[in-house]
């Protein structure tokens, strides 16, 4: 048989591949759908197996992950007969079927099948990026770090969702540049341009390493081709570590390597290169992160691009740190590292990047605010900044001083007459409602009191 394949002409070989792939797809579909039917009939127990996946592993020598994957795909295909039939007819490859199953519902099945018939896998992936994935269970972001007590070597691993993964890769990009050249010699305008940053990296790789005596080989030949991409990532990662250690109170951002979120007119949002992120999840970046967003028309052309500069300037950072004692403004928090600068009135609501609307928060407190667990509002009296925590606990900062408890504030304590509160504390807001008047409740009470 091998000799027959070798002897084929180019045209015959191409036709053979096409025919073989169609047959492979058809029989793979039959196998997976049969597995699903086998599972629905609960036949594994009659074959002395605890479950269908275990039976597949034992009978067909499949790996555990492959067995569970086939079983999962088969179960989903039973819900979508149109896709199942198209798979049996070899209209779609297994990869396309897996992709479609992430987004299919009973209502959009015909629409997505029509889309899949019209586009190759890469284009289909881009067209589906940002759509909701029914039944998707968010996988937790996790990083594990273990130190070997005998050797002292550190092993770390983990996984990040598409949004945080894009942020991490963006940080590595500027770190890579910092390893190649001195960033202090580059104008800020250049660092704010992603294209210019890429050119700086390419140019720096082309330059011979001055620390290697007699070595005139361009840097990119050693990092990209000689020693491989792993070395490039390692040096970028270590550069990131060194930047954090050498600037512990500065917020290290990645100019020129920002996270770009694309919006389409059919209300999808996605990050280029990370199509798995769903629109709802990506709104976290848009509302709380430093991003540039692009509104695309139906032909893919950019209708509008926002500015990405929403961060505090160096002068503002210094003023805020002095005002808050070089520490997190969160009540009870004394963190002095990994400080971020929060817009009290959100940027999305028109909040300005000015001192009166900014305060330093550590990354942990900032996440609590982003999640709505802690709310921060400027009182109707702008002297007071209210920090509200779950259960009716509140702290107040007067004239942007360190926050104190309501008991210490006395009559100036937070009386919950306006603004946002943590979920579950909505009943604490003292909303004045009167059928005849919009007067202030205290004034109305005073007017009706004969002793006043």
N, C-alpha and C positions, 0 to 999 in steps of 0.2 A: 504493500500500500504506500509506503514511504517513497519508493521509487516512482510510483505513479504520480505522486504529488510533485516530486522534483522535476519530472519530465513535462509537466504542464506548461503551456505558453502563458504569457502574462495575462492575456485576456481570460484564458481558461481558469487560471489561478484565482483571479478576481471573482469570476462567476462561482467558483467552488466555495470561496469564503462567504459570499452572499448566501448561497444555498445552505451551507453548513450552519451559518448563524441563524437563519430562519428556523431550521430544524431544531437547533439547540434551544432557541427561545420557546418554540412550541412545546417541546418535551419538558423544559424546565417549568413552564406554566402548568402542564399536566401534573408534574410531580408535586408542585407546591399546592395546587388545588386539591389533589388527592390526599396530601398530608392534612389539609384543613378538614376534609371530609372524615378522614381517619380519626382526627381529634374530636370532631363533633359527635361521632359515634362512640367515643370513649373506648376504642379498641385496644389501647395500650395495655390495659389491665389484663385483657384476655391473652396478651403475649408476655405476661409476667414483667411488665415494665411500669415504674411508678408514674410515668407520664409520656406524652407523645415525644417530647424533645429527647428524653432519655432513650426511648426506643429507637429514634433516628440515629442517635450517637452509636448505640450498640449494633444496630443492624446494618447501617450504611457507612459506618466509620466517619461520620461527620464530627467536626469540632463542636463543642458546646455552643459557642457563639453562632455558628452557622445554623445549627439545629433550631435554636430559638428564633433566629432571624427568619428562616423559612416558615416556621410555624406562625410567627406574628404576621408576616405578609399574607399568608394563606387565610388567616382569620379575617383580616381586613378586606381581602378580595371577595369574600363571601357576602359582604355588605354592599359591594359595588359590582353588580353583574355586568354592566357595560364594559368596565375596565377589565374584568376577568375574561370576557369573551375576546376583547381586543388583544389581550396578552396571549390567549390561546391561538389567535390568528396571526401571531407574530407581528402585529402592527407596532408594538412598543417593546423595547428591550427591557430587561429586568431592572436596569438602572432607572429608566424612565418610570416604570411602574412604582418603584420605591419612592421616587420623588413625588409623583402624583398623590400617593397615598398619604403624604404628610398634609395635603391641603384639601383633599376631596371631602365634600359633603353631599348629601342627597340632592341639594338644590343646585350645586355648581358642577355636578359630575359631567354633564354634557358639554358645558362651557370649557372645562379644563381639558377634556378629551379632544375637542376641536382645536384648542390651542396647542396641544401636544402633537397633533397630526401635522401642524403647520410649521413647527420649529424644531431644530436640533436640540439636543440635551442642554448644551451650554446656554443657548438663547432662552430655552424654556426655564432654566434655573433662574436667569435674570428676571424674566417676566413674572415669575411667582414670588420672587424675593419680597419680603415685607408683608405678605398676606398672612392672615391668622392661620394657625395650624390647630384645627379642632382636636381637643383631647390631649394636646401636647403637655407633658409634665415637665416643668422647668427643672433642669439639672443644676444642682448647687455648684456655685463657683468654689473651688477648693484648691488650696496649695498645702502640700505636706513637706515638712523639713525634718530630716532625721540625721543625727550626728552619731557616727560609729564611735563608741567609747574606747575602742582599742586603737584605732588608727587616727581618729579625729577628723576623718573625711566626712563631708556633708553631702547628703543625697536629697534632692528635692524633686518633686513632680506634682502635677495637678492638671486642671483644665479650667478654661474660662469661657464664658458665653461670648457670642460674637461681638457684643458691644465692648466689653472689658478687654477682650482679646485684641480688638482694633486699637484701643487705648494703649495697651501694653506694647504692641508693635510700633505705634507712633512714638512712644517714649524711646524704644530701642533705636529708632531712626536718628533722632537727634543725638543720642548717646554715641552711635557709630560715628557721626560727624565730629563729635567732641574728641573722640579717640584719634582722629586723623589730623585735625587742625585746632588752633586756638580760637575758640568762639569769640573771645574778647576783641579779636581783630576784625570781626565781621560786623557790618552795619545791621541794625535791627531790621531795617526795611528788607534786606536780603534774606534774613532768617525767617521773616514772615511769609516768604514766597516758597511754596513747596517745590516748584520747578527749579528755582535757584538753589535750594538745598540739595536736591538730587544732583545738580551739576557740580556743586562743591564737593560732594562725596566722590563722584566720578573723577573729577580733576585731582583730588587728593590721592585717590588710589593709583592714578597714573604717575604720581611723583615718587621717585626713589626714596626709600627710607633713609634719612640722614644718620640714623643711629647705627646703621649696619655698614661698617667700614668696608669699602670696596665693593659693596653690593649695589649694583645699578639696576637690578630687576624691578620693574614697576610693582607697586604694592598690590594692585588688583590681580596680577598674575599669581602671586603667592596666596592671597586670601581667597580668591574665587576659584582658581584652577589648580594651584599647587596643593594647598592644604585643605581646601574645601570650604563650603559655606558655614560649617559648624564653627570654625574658628572665628569667622566674622560675627556670628551671633554671640559667641562667648565673649569676645572683646567688647561688643556693644553692651551686653548685659553687665559686665564688670564695670564698664564706664558709667552705667546707670547707678550702680552701687556706689561708686566713688563720688558721683555728683551728690547723692543724698547724704553721704557721710561728710563731705566737705562743706555742704550748704544745708545744715540741718533745719534751719528755720525758714528757708526759702521754698516756695512752691516751684518745684521743677516741672516746667512745661516743655512741650516739644514744638518750638516754632518751626514752621515749614514742614511739619509732619503731623498736621492736625487730622482729626477724624472727620471725614466728609460723610454726611448723611444726605441721600438723594430722595426727593419727594416726587411722586408722580400725580397726575391729575385724577387718577382713579383711587387716590387716597392710600397709596402704599409708601412706605419708607424703608430704605435699605442702605447698608453700607457696602460699597463696592469691594468685592473680594470676600465678603462675609454674608452670603445670601441667606443663611439660616436664621438671622435675627428677624423677629416678627415686629410689625409696626408698633404695637403697643409697648413692647419692651424698649424699642429705640427712642420712644418719647422721653425716656429718662435722660438720654444724652442731649436731646434738643432743649429740654427744660432746665437741666441742671449742669450741663457740661459746656466746655469750650469747644464749639463745633462750628463748622460752616455748612449751611444747608443750601441745596440747589433745587429749585422748583423746575421740573421737566414737563414739557408739553407732550402730547401723545406721540409725537414723532421723535421724542428723546432729546429735543433741543432745550437748552437752559433758558427758562423765562426770567428767572430772578436768582441772584446769588447774594446771600447776606454777608455782612462783615463778620469776621470771627473775633475781633478784639472786644472782649467783654471783661477782661481781667484788670485788676487793679494795677496802676502804674507803680514803678519802683518807689517814687516819692510817696504815693498813697500807702503802699505796703509799710514803709518805715513809720509813717504817721500813725497808722492803725496799730502797729506793734507797740509803739510807745504809749498810745492811749490805753491799751489793754494790758500793759505790763509784760509784753512779749510772751503771752500765753493765750490759750483758748478762752474765748469769752463765755463758753458754756458754763452754767452754774455747777459748781463743785468740781470742775475739770481743770487740772493744772498742767495739761500737756503743753509743752513748748516746741514740739517737733511735728513735722508733717502738717503744718498749719495751712488752711485754705481760706479764701476770702469770700464770704457769703453775701449775696444781695438780699437785704431784708425784704424790700419790695422786689419780687422776682423780675429778672431781666425780661422774661416773656411778657410781663405786664407793664413794661415801660420803666421798670426800676433803673435808675441811673447808676453808673459806676462812679460814685462820688462818696466822700468820706461819711456823710450823714446816712448813707444807705448801705454801708459795708461794715462787716465786723469779722474778726478772725475766728475760725472754728477749726479744731482738729478734724482729721478725716472721719473719726468715729462720730463726733457730734454732728458733723455736716451730714453724714448718712442718716442720723436720727431725724434731722430736719427734713431731708429729702423724702424720707419715708412717712413724714407726718406725725411721728411719735413725739417730737418736740416742736412746738410752734413758736415763732418769734414775730412779734408785731410791734410797730411803733404806735404808742398810745395816741389818743386824740390830743393829749398834751405832749408835744414832741420831745419834751425833756426825758420822758420815760420810755424805756424799751422793756417790753414784757417777754419773759421766757416762760412758756406754759408747758408743764409736764403732765402725763396722764394722772387721773385721780384728783384733779383740782389743785395740784401743787404748782405754785407760781413763784418766780423770782423776778426782781425788777432792777434794771440798771438806770441810774439817774445821771443824766448828762454824759452818757457812755462810760460811766465808771463801772467797777466790778459789781456784778449782780448780788443783791442781798435778798433775804427771804421777805415775804409779805408781812410777817409779824414785825420784822425790824423796820419796815416801811411805815407801819401804822396807817394813818388815814390816807397816805399816798399809795397804799398797796393796790394790787390789781383787783378790780371789782368786776371783771368779766362783763363789761358793758358793750364791747365791740371786738371785732377781729376774729381770727381763726382760733380753734381749740383742737387738742388731740382727739382722735376718734373715741367716742364714748363719753366725752365731756360736754357734748352739745347742750345738755340741760343746764349747765352752769351759766351760760350766757343770759344776762338779764335784759332781754329784749323788751322795750317798753311799747306796749300796744294800747291805744285808747281810741274809742270810736269817735270822739268829738275833737280830738286835738293831737297835734304832733309836738306839743310843748315838752320840754325836758321834764322827766318824772319828778325830780327833786324840786324843781321850781313849782310844778303843779301842786306837789304835796305841801310846800311852804305856803302857797297862796291860800290853800284850803284850811290851814291850821290857824285857828283864832289866836293862839298864843304867840304867833310869829309877828 
